[in-house]
Amino acid sequence: MTQEQLAERSGVGVRTIRGFETGERTDPRTMTVQLLADALALRPSQRDELLAATIHAQPAAPSGPVPRQLPAPPGAFVGRDRELDALTAALDDAAAEGAPVVVSAIGGGGGVGKTWLALHWAHQQLAEFPDGQLFADLRGFSPHSEPLPTGTAVRGFLDGLGVEPGRVPVDLPAQAALYRSLVAGRRMLILLDNAADAEQVVPLLPGGDSCAVVITSRRTLTGLIARHGARQLPLGMLSAQEAHALLAYRVGADRVAAEPAAVAELVALCGGLPLALGIIAGRANIHPRVPLAEFAAELREIGLEALEDEDPSASLPAALSWSYRSLTADQQVMFGLLALAPGADISPPAAASLIGLPLPQARTLLLALEQASLLSRDRDGRYLMHDLIRRYATGMAGRQLSAEVREDALRRVVDFYLHTAHLADRLLDPHRPPVQLDQPAPGCVPDQLADYAAALAWFDAEHLCLLAAQGAATTRGWHQAVWNLAWTLGTFQDRRGRRHDRLAVWRAGLAAAQHLPDPTTRTRAHRVLGYAYTEVGQHDEATGHLSQSLSLAVEQHDRTNQAHTHRLLAHAWEQRGDDQRALEHATRGLELYRALDNPVWEADALNQVGWHAAQAGDHDRARGHCQAALALHRTHDNPDGEAYALDTLGHIAHRTGQHQQAVDLHRQSLALFRELGDTIEAANTLDRLGHPHLALGQRDQARAVWQEALELYRAQQRHDDADSTRRKLDALDDPPGE
């Protein structure tokens, strides 16, 4: 009678028989005797006699030697608690399910510590594998030789299991079958290190449910995951804290504590890569009198070459070269070009333009590099390259790719960012005057964004890459692209409050405009740069650039830029506390806008005059202008301008004692700003909304909106506004009337 049949008759599950329900490793013979005794209703004495006879009649352990092939555990091992727990959990889960454990992706790039993790965990779990441990270095990425033939690995296992050479079959399938037969039913660990691919591993997988298999590889072994239920455990870099602990372990805690700045720099430069940290620690131990700051300076100044060594196993460039040689020609090109791309990460569409291939082909190349652990992918689907890997890739690109190939690739990706940003800006503000762009470089395919939400999300994801693209264009003297990128970033930076970023891009924009033949570009650049200075509180610089813009516009008889500049001068003088000069510039701007026959611009100017008139105490004039602005914005479907007009009307209503109307108007404005993703003006409106709530005696509502405004101000690093709102919240805690 089988254990399963006994379990069915006695009502006990098979997992209980195997001892997996409680986690205990109960002898299956004991369980079988117990179940048989229960089924036959034997007395306790009869059951004990049967158990004794059963134990003495069967061998207590498998015959043959018990292999102990694991190399020694790593001497310096820190951190990795999450990964160690995941490996142990996989072992426990598989035991509970009666399935073999196959962890395919202790995966990651060269030097990330895959083997160290596997060996450290394996030595912790020796008691779980009393029947032995088998180990094979499959040499999938070796500086000295080709990958280990599977047959050689199998024969090594057969030797470890005590099979005499004369009993080893000739062909590999028969050898693998004998190996599986010998490990069947034995609780063993098989550790397969440095696998080249799934095909190399499959013949080494045992049958049955008693063995655990742990595999390390630089590649994601997708075939094992799909066909054999392998578990994925990607291994990332050490945290800064773990990297610091590793250096302290290897170099000495006192030496590390004596140079905290140098250690922090080493940790940052190594980027959490254990091999890099180990190389630095090894050299520091060889030269104990040399300050750690010297090693940090070498790594900072020399770069990747500082991590080279005659011993390939202790050389980071050598480790990366093994991965590089395994790539196809197209993959090597993509790898090199990605290192040159502006920004710390890249999206698949941008990478497609970078290499000049259709998006499906680019995705295939990116996936191959990810599977080779030369790239990683974040939760948003963007690809990143470790700084040290990027240095290696940059060097390979310089040696393997011509200057023309590199320059064309950079031109394509800059054009990708520029043309997609232009489209996104048009979706954010269709009433803003566009700039004329040249045709994108051949092979560049800009993203096709569907709507406002897609445009805003794209800017959020790509903003840092756009800044880097402008920097790359500046370095190469692509002046038109520099200026155009500054312009296309305007609406997004305004709505997200990127004040210092806007200042930086327009400093570059003005410098580029000096090289362009169209004088209008200089007029615009001075104007927007003046606005940027206004927003960061540098008032002299602001009015200086705005005055230059106005003078250029007058010289060129450019009434459009005159109107725009008067409007920004009004804002600048308001920031300086001169409401009368602000109203004068706003009024002059309105006169010019009316002559331009642009209703949306006229509506913006009407609202601005209304705002400054309210500041001056002329509420009737203010209300009339703002109501006219609101009507024009609604007629021409401009929700941005509508939100501003509603907010100004709410401000006027509060100042004239119509507090409930003020609350209603501010709430409508707030809803539009939120819909537009304009967090800057949403914070301002929330701040203003608190006042009519307080005037109505609604202290809880005032507290709620001011608290939300405070959080936004802090997130936007608007410290003066945050302090002002904090004082209002503190005042709410005082008794009413104080």
ZAMARGU-4260 file (C-alpha; in steps of 0.2 Angstrom, whole numbers, plus 5000, padded with zeros to 4 digits):
<rodrens>
0) 5000/5000/5000 | 5007/5017/4995 | 5009/5032/5006 | 4995/5041/4996 | 4983/5026/4998
5) 4987/5026/5017 | 4984/5044/5018 | 4968/5043/5009 | 4961/5029/5021 | 4967/5038/5037
10) 4962/5055/5031 | 4979/5063/5033 | 4987/5073/5018 | 5002/5067/5008 | 5011/5083/5014
15) 5009/5078/5032 | 5017/5061/5028 | 5032/5069/5020 | 5034/5080/5035 | 5031/5097/5026
20) 5016/5103/5034 | 5025/5107/5050 | 5042/5110/5042 | 5049/5094/5051 | 5059/5081/5041
25) 5049/5066/5048 | 5056/5049/5042 | 5043/5043/5029 | 5045/5025/5036 | 5039/5030/5053
30) 5024/5039/5045 | 5020/5024/5035 | 5020/5012/5050 | 5009/5024/5060 | 4996/5026/5046
35) 4996/5007/5044 | 4994/5004/5062 | 4979/5016/5063 | 4971/5008/5047 | 4973/4990/5055
40) 4968/4996/5073 | 4984/4989/5080 | 4988/4990/5099 | 5003/5002/5104 | 5014/4987/5107
45) 5010/4979/5090 | 5014/4996/5082 | 5031/4997/5091 | 5036/4980/5085 | 5031/4984/5067
50) 5041/5000/5068 | 5056/4992/5075 | 5056/4978/5062 | 5054/4991/5048 | 5068/5002/5053
55) 5080/4987/5055 | 5075/4980/5038 | 5079/4995/5028 | 5095/5006/5026 | 5094/5022/5036
60) 5104/5032/5022 | 5107/5031/5004 | 5122/5021/4999 | 5138/5029/4991 | 5148/5044/4996
65) 5141/5060/5002 | 5148/5074/4990 | 5153/5090/4998 | 5158/5100/4983 | 5154/5118/4989
70) 5168/5130/4988 | 5172/5139/5004 | 5160/5153/5009 | 5165/5171/5006 | 5175/5178/5020
75) 5167/5196/5018 | 5149/5196/5016 | 5137/5209/5022 | 5118/5213/5019 | 5108/5205/5006
80) 5095/5200/5019 | 5080/5202/5007 | 5088/5190/4995 | 5094/5177/5008 | 5076/5177/5015
85) 5069/5175/4997 | 5080/5160/4994 | 5075/5152/5010 | 5057/5156/5007 | 5058/5148/4990
90) 5066/5132/4998 | 5051/5131/5011 | 5038/5135/4998 | 5045/5121/4986 | 5046/5109/5001
95) 5027/5112/5005 | 5023/5110/4987 | 5033/5094/4984 | 5042/5102/4970 | 5061/5105/4966
100) 5068/5122/4970 | 5076/5131/4955 | 5081/5149/4957 | 5087/5154/4940 | 5090/5172/4943
105) 5102/5175/4956 | 5106/5186/4941 | 5115/5202/4938 | 5130/5210/4930 | 5148/5205/4932
110) 5154/5208/4950 | 5137/5211/4958 | 5140/5196/4970 | 5129/5182/4963 | 5142/5168/4968
115) 5145/5175/4985 | 5126/5176/4989 | 5123/5158/4983 | 5138/5151/4993 | 5134/5161/5008
120) 5116/5155/5008 | 5121/5137/5004 | 5133/5136/5019 | 5119/5142/5030 | 5108/5128/5024
125) 5119/5113/5025 | 5108/5105/5038 | 5094/5105/5025 | 5104/5094/5013 | 5112/5080/5023
130) 5114/5069/5008 | 5127/5081/5000 | 5130/5096/4989 | 5136/5096/4971 | 5144/5112/4963
135) 5149/5116/4945 | 5157/5132/4938 | 5149/5132/4921 | 5160/5146/4915 | 5147/5154/4905
140) 5157/5171/4906 | 5175/5166/4908 | 5191/5175/4903 | 5200/5159/4900 | 5189/5147/4891
145) 5172/5143/4883 | 5157/5138/4893 | 5159/5121/4902 | 5152/5107/4891 | 5136/5100/4900
150) 5143/5083/4898 | 5159/5088/4908 | 5148/5095/4922 | 5137/5079/4923 | 5153/5068/4923
155) 5159/5078/4938 | 5143/5075/4947 | 5144/5057/4944 | 5162/5056/4950 | 5156/5065/4966
160) 5142/5053/4968 | 5154/5038/4968 | 5151/5031/4950 | 5166/5021/4944 | 5172/5027/4927
165) 5168/5010/4919 | 5150/5012/4924 | 5148/5030/4916 | 5137/5028/4900 | 5145/5035/4883
170) 5131/5047/4878 | 5125/5063/4887 | 5107/5058/4889 | 5111/5041/4897 | 5124/5050/4909
175) 5110/5063/4914 | 5098/5049/4917 | 5110/5040/4928 | 5114/5056/4937 | 5095/5059/4940
180) 5093/5041/4946 | 5107/5043/4959 | 5100/5059/4967 | 5082/5054/4966 | 5075/5053/4984
185) 5091/5061/4991 | 5090/5078/5000 | 5104/5087/4990 | 5109/5105/4985 | 5115/5107/4967
190) 5123/5124/4964 | 5126/5129/4946 | 5137/5144/4945 | 5140/5156/4931 | 5128/5148/4918
195) 5129/5154/4900 | 5111/5149/4895 | 5096/5138/4899 | 5102/5124/4888 | 5118/5122/4897
200) 5108/5120/4913 | 5093/5109/4909 | 5102/5092/4908 | 5109/5096/4926 | 5091/5097/4934
205) 5087/5083/4945 | 5070/5074/4944 | 5059/5072/4959 | 5055/5084/4973 | 5070/5081/4985
210) 5083/5092/4978 | 5086/5110/4978 | 5094/5119/4963 | 5102/5136/4964 | 5109/5144/4948
215) 5118/5160/4945 | 5120/5168/4928 | 5123/5185/4920 | 5108/5182/4909 | 5090/5180/4913
220) 5087/5162/4910 | 5069/5164/4903 | 5068/5146/4896 | 5070/5139/4914 | 5057/5151/4920
225) 5044/5146/4907 | 5048/5128/4905 | 5053/5123/4923 | 5045/5135/4934 | 5061/5143/4940
230) 5061/5157/4951 | 5068/5174/4947 | 5079/5183/4960 | 5088/5198/4952 | 5102/5204/4962
235) 5105/5223/4963 | 5118/5234/4970 | 5122/5236/4988 | 5114/5250/4997 | 5126/5264/5003
240) 5125/5257/5021 | 5129/5239/5015 | 5144/5246/5004 | 5150/5256/5019 | 5149/5240/5030
245) 5158/5230/5017 | 5173/5242/5017 | 5173/5243/5036 | 5174/5224/5036 | 5188/5222/5023
250) 5198/5238/5027 | 5195/5239/5046 | 5182/5249/5055 | 5195/5261/5063 | 5202/5266/5046
255) 5185/5269/5039 | 5180/5279/5053 | 5195/5290/5052 | 5191/5296/5034 | 5172/5297/5033
260) 5172/5309/5018 | 5184/5298/5008 | 5173/5282/5012 | 5157/5291/5007 | 5166/5296/4990
265) 5172/5278/4987 | 5154/5271/4991 | 5147/5284/4978 | 5160/5281/4965 | 5158/5262/4966
270) 5139/5263/4965 | 5136/5248/4977 | 5145/5236/4965 | 5153/5223/4977 | 5168/5219/4965
275) 5173/5237/4963 | 5172/5239/4982 | 5182/5223/4984 | 5196/5229/4972 | 5197/5245/4982
280) 5198/5236/4998 | 5211/5224/4992 | 5222/5238/4987 | 5220/5248/5003 | 5225/5232/5013
285) 5241/5230/5002 | 5245/5248/5006 | 5239/5251/5024 | 5249/5268/5025 | 5240/5276/5010
290) 5225/5287/5015 | 5208/5281/5008 | 5207/5298/5000 | 5221/5293/4988 | 5211/5278/4982
295) 5195/5289/4980 | 5205/5302/4970 | 5212/5288/4958 | 5194/5282/4955 | 5187/5299/4952
300) 5201/5305/4940 | 5206/5289/4931 | 5189/5280/4931 | 5187/5262/4926 | 5205/5260/4923
305) 5208/5262/4942 | 5198/5245/4944 | 5209/5235/4932 | 5220/5221/4938 | 5232/5208/4930
310) 5221/5194/4938 | 5205/5194/4927 | 5194/5188/4942 | 5199/5204/4952 | 5197/5216/4937
315) 5181/5225/4934 | 5185/5229/4915 | 5189/5211/4912 | 5172/5206/4920 | 5163/5218/4909
320) 5172/5212/4894 | 5166/5194/4896 | 5148/5200/4895 | 5152/5212/4880 | 5160/5198/4870
325) 5144/5188/4872 | 5134/5201/4863 | 5129/5202/4845 | 5136/5216/4834 | 5119/5225/4834
330) 5118/5223/4853 | 5136/5230/4855 | 5131/5245/4845 | 5116/5248/4856 | 5126/5246/4871
335) 5139/5259/4866 | 5126/5272/4860 | 5116/5270/4876 | 5132/5276/4886 | 5132/5292/4875
340) 5113/5296/4877 | 5109/5312/4887 | 5101/5308/4904 | 5103/5295/4917 | 5090/5284/4909
345) 5080/5281/4893 | 5064/5276/4886 | 5062/5263/4872 | 5056/5276/4860 | 5070/5287/4863
350) 5082/5272/4862 | 5074/5268/4845 | 5079/5286/4838 | 5096/5285/4846 | 5100/5269/4836
355) 5089/5274/4821 | 5079/5258/4821 | 5061/5254/4822 | 5054/5253/4839 | 5051/5234/4839
360) 5069/5231/4834 | 5075/5243/4848 | 5065/5234/4861 | 5073/5218/4856 | 5090/5225/4858
365) 5086/5233/4875 | 5079/5217/4881 | 5094/5207/4876 | 5105/5219/4886 | 5094/5218/4901
370) 5095/5199/4900 | 5114/5201/4899 | 5113/5211/4915 | 5121/5226/4907 | 5105/5236/4908
375) 5091/5237/4922 | 5073/5242/4920 | 5063/5252/4932 | 5045/5250/4936 | 5040/5263/4923
380) 5049/5253/4909 | 5064/5265/4908 | 5081/5258/4906 | 5096/5262/4917 | 5115/5259/4916
385) 5126/5258/4931 | 5139/5272/4931 | 5154/5260/4930 | 5146/5250/4916 | 5142/5267/4907
390) 5161/5271/4908 | 5165/5254/4901 | 5152/5256/4887 | 5158/5274/4883 | 5176/5267/4881
395) 5170/5254/4869 | 5159/5266/4859 | 5175/5277/4857 | 5185/5262/4851 | 5172/5252/4841
400) 5160/5266/4833 | 5166/5280/4821 | 5164/5298/4826 | 5151/5300/4813 | 5140/5286/4819
405) 5141/5293/4837 | 5137/5311/4831 | 5122/5305/4820 | 5115/5295/4835 | 5116/5310/4847
410) 5108/5321/4834 | 5094/5309/4832 | 5090/5307/4850 | 5091/5326/4853 | 5079/5329/4839
415) 5068/5315/4847 | 5067/5325/4863 | 5065/5342/4854 | 5051/5337/4842 | 5042/5327/4855
420) 5043/5341/4868 | 5036/5353/4855 | 5021/5342/4852 | 5019/5340/4871 | 5020/5359/4873
425) 5006/5362/4860 | 4995/5350/4869 | 4998/5358/4886 | 4994/5376/4879 | 4987/5376/4861
430) 4986/5395/4862 | 5004/5398/4864 | 5014/5403/4849 | 5024/5389/4842 | 5042/5389/4836
435) 5047/5383/4819 | 5057/5367/4819 | 5069/5360/4806 | 5064/5342/4800 | 5070/5329/4812
440) 5086/5319/4807 | 5084/5303/4797 | 5080/5289/4808 | 5072/5300/4822 | 5054/5295/4826
445) 5046/5307/4839 | 5033/5300/4851 | 5015/5303/4846 | 5006/5309/4862 | 4988/5308/4862
450) 4981/5321/4874 | 4985/5333/4888 | 4987/5320/4901 | 4999/5310/4890 | 5009/5326/4887
455) 5010/5331/4905 | 5016/5313/4910 | 5029/5313/4896 | 5036/5329/4902 | 5036/5322/4920
460) 5046/5307/4914 | 5058/5315/4902 | 5061/5332/4910 | 5079/5327/4916 | 5083/5320/4900
465) 5077/5335/4891 | 5089/5346/4902 | 5103/5334/4897 | 5098/5335/4879 | 5100/5354/4879
470) 5117/5352/4888 | 5123/5340/4874 | 5117/5352/4861 | 5125/5366/4869 | 5142/5357/4870
475) 5141/5353/4851 | 5136/5371/4846 | 5118/5366/4840 | 5112/5383/4844 | 5095/5382/4836
480) 5091/5366/4846 | 5097/5374/4862 | 5085/5389/4860 | 5070/5378/4854 | 5072/5366/4869
485) 5072/5381/4881 | 5056/5387/4872 | 5047/5370/4872 | 5050/5367/4890 | 5041/5384/4895
490) 5023/5378/4899 | 5028/5363/4908 | 5041/5371/4919 | 5028/5385/4923 | 5015/5373/4928
495) 5026/5362/4938 | 5036/5376/4947 | 5053/5372/4940 | 5059/5389/4943 | 5078/5386/4944
500) 5077/5374/4930 | 5069/5387/4919 | 5082/5399/4924 | 5096/5387/4919 | 5088/5383/4902
505) 5085/5401/4897 | 5103/5406/4902 | 5108/5393/4889 | 5094/5399/4878 | 5100/5417/4878
510) 5118/5412/4874 | 5112/5402/4859 | 5101/5416/4853 | 5117/5427/4851 | 5123/5415/4837
515) 5106/5414/4828 | 5102/5426/4813 | 5084/5430/4818 | 5084/5445/4831 | 5067/5440/4837
520) 5075/5425/4846 | 5086/5437/4857 | 5071/5447/4861 | 5061/5432/4867 | 5076/5425/4876
525) 5079/5441/4886 | 5060/5442/4890 | 5059/5424/4896 | 5075/5425/4906 | 5069/5441/4914
530) 5053/5431/4919 | 5064/5417/4926 | 5074/5429/4937 | 5058/5436/4943 | 5052/5419/4949
535) 5068/5416/4959 | 5067/5433/4967 | 5082/5441/4958 | 5073/5457/4954 | 5087/5468/4947
540) 5092/5454/4935 | 5074/5452/4930 | 5070/5470/4926 | 5087/5472/4917 | 5083/5458/4905
545) 5065/5463/4903 | 5070/5481/4899 | 5083/5474/4886 | 5069/5464/4878 | 5057/5479/4877
550) 5070/5490/4869 | 5074/5476/4856 | 5055/5474/4853 | 5053/5493/4850 | 5068/5494/4839
555) 5061/5480/4828 | 5043/5487/4829 | 5038/5471/4836 | 5022/5475/4845 | 5019/5457/4850
560) 5035/5456/4860 | 5032/5473/4867 | 5015/5467/4873 | 5022/5451/4881 | 5036/5461/4889
565) 5025/5474/4897 | 5015/5460/4904 | 5030/5452/4912 | 5036/5469/4918 | 5020/5471/4927
570) 5023/5455/4936 | 5041/5459/4940 | 5036/5476/4948 | 5022/5468/4958 | 5036/5456/4965
575) 5046/5472/4970 | 5031/5479/4979 | 5027/5493/4967 | 5009/5490/4962 | 5007/5507/4953
580) 5021/5503/4941 | 5014/5486/4939 | 4997/5492/4934 | 5004/5504/4922 | 5014/5491/4913
585) 4998/5479/4913 | 4987/5493/4906 | 5000/5497/4892 | 5001/5478/4888 | 4982/5477/4886
590) 4982/5492/4874 | 4995/5483/4863 | 4986/5466/4864 | 4969/5473/4859 | 4978/5480/4843
595) 4985/5462/4839 | 4967/5454/4837 | 4971/5439/4848 | 4957/5436/4860 | 4966/5424/4872
600) 4980/5436/4874 | 4968/5450/4876 | 4959/5440/4890 | 4975/5437/4899 | 4979/5455/4899
605) 4962/5460/4905 | 4964/5448/4920 | 4981/5455/4924 | 4974/5473/4924 | 4960/5467/4935
610) 4972/5459/4947 | 4983/5475/4949 | 4968/5486/4950 | 4961/5475/4964 | 4978/5477/4973
615) 4977/5496/4971 | 4959/5496/4978 | 4949/5499/4962 | 4937/5484/4964 | 4924/5489/4952
620) 4937/5491/4938 | 4945/5475/4943 | 4929/5465/4943 | 4924/5472/4926 | 4940/5467/4918
625) 4941/5450/4925 | 4923/5446/4920 | 4927/5451/4903 | 4942/5440/4903 | 4932/5425/4910
630) 4920/5427/4896 | 4933/5427/4882 | 4943/5412/4889 | 4927/5402/4890 | 4922/5407/4872
635) 4939/5402/4866 | 4940/5386/4877 | 4956/5391/4887 | 4954/5382/4904 | 4971/5389/4909
640) 4966/5407/4907 | 4948/5403/4914 | 4956/5397/4930 | 4966/5413/4933 | 4951/5424/4930
645) 4941/5414/4942 | 4954/5415/4955 | 4956/5434/4953 | 4937/5436/4954 | 4937/5426/4970
650) 4950/5437/4977 | 4940/5452/4973 | 4924/5445/4980 | 4933/5441/4997 | 4940/5459/4997
655) 4923/5466/4995 | 4915/5456/5008 | 4907/5443/4997 | 4915/5428/5006 | 4904/5414/5001
660) 4905/5419/4983 | 4924/5420/4985 | 4924/5402/4991 | 4914/5396/4976 | 4925/5405/4964
665) 4941/5399/4971 | 4934/5381/4972 | 4931/5382/4953 | 4948/5389/4950 | 4956/5376/4960
670) 4947/5362/4951 | 4954/5368/4934 | 4971/5371/4940 | 4971/5353/4947 | 4965/5346/4931
675) 4979/5355/4922 | 4992/5348/4934 | 4997/5366/4938 | 5003/5363/4956 | 5010/5380/4958
680) 4994/5390/4955 | 4984/5376/4964 | 4995/5380/4980 | 4992/5399/4978 | 4973/5397/4976
685) 4972/5386/4991 | 4981/5399/5001 | 4969/5412/4995 | 4954/5401/4999 | 4958/5400/5017
690) 4954/5418/5020 | 4935/5418/5015 | 4933/5402/5024 | 4940/5410/5040 | 4929/5426/5037
695) 4914/5414/5037 | 4919/5407/5053 | 4924/5390/5045 | 4940/5387/5054 | 4941/5369/5050
700) 4939/5372/5032 | 4952/5386/5033 | 4964/5374/5042 | 4962/5360/5029 | 4966/5371/5014
705) 4980/5380/5022 | 4988/5363/5027 | 4987/5357/5009 | 4994/5373/5003 | 5008/5371/5016
710) 5012/5354/5010 | 5013/5360/4991 | 5024/5375/4996 | 5036/5363/5005 | 5036/5351/4990
715) 5040/5366/4978 | 5053/5372/4990 | 5044/5389/4991 | 5051/5393/5009 | 5044/5410/5011
720) 5026/5405/5006 | 5027/5390/5017 | 5033/5401/5032 | 5018/5413/5029 | 5006/5399/5028
725) 5013/5390/5044 | 5010/5407/5053 | 4992/5407/5047 | 4990/5389/5054 | 4998/5393/5070
730) 4986/5408/5072 | 4971/5397/5070 | 4976/5388/5086 | 4973/5405/5096 | 4956/5407/5103
735) 4944/5416/5092 | 4945/5435/5094 | 4964/5436/5099
</rodrens>
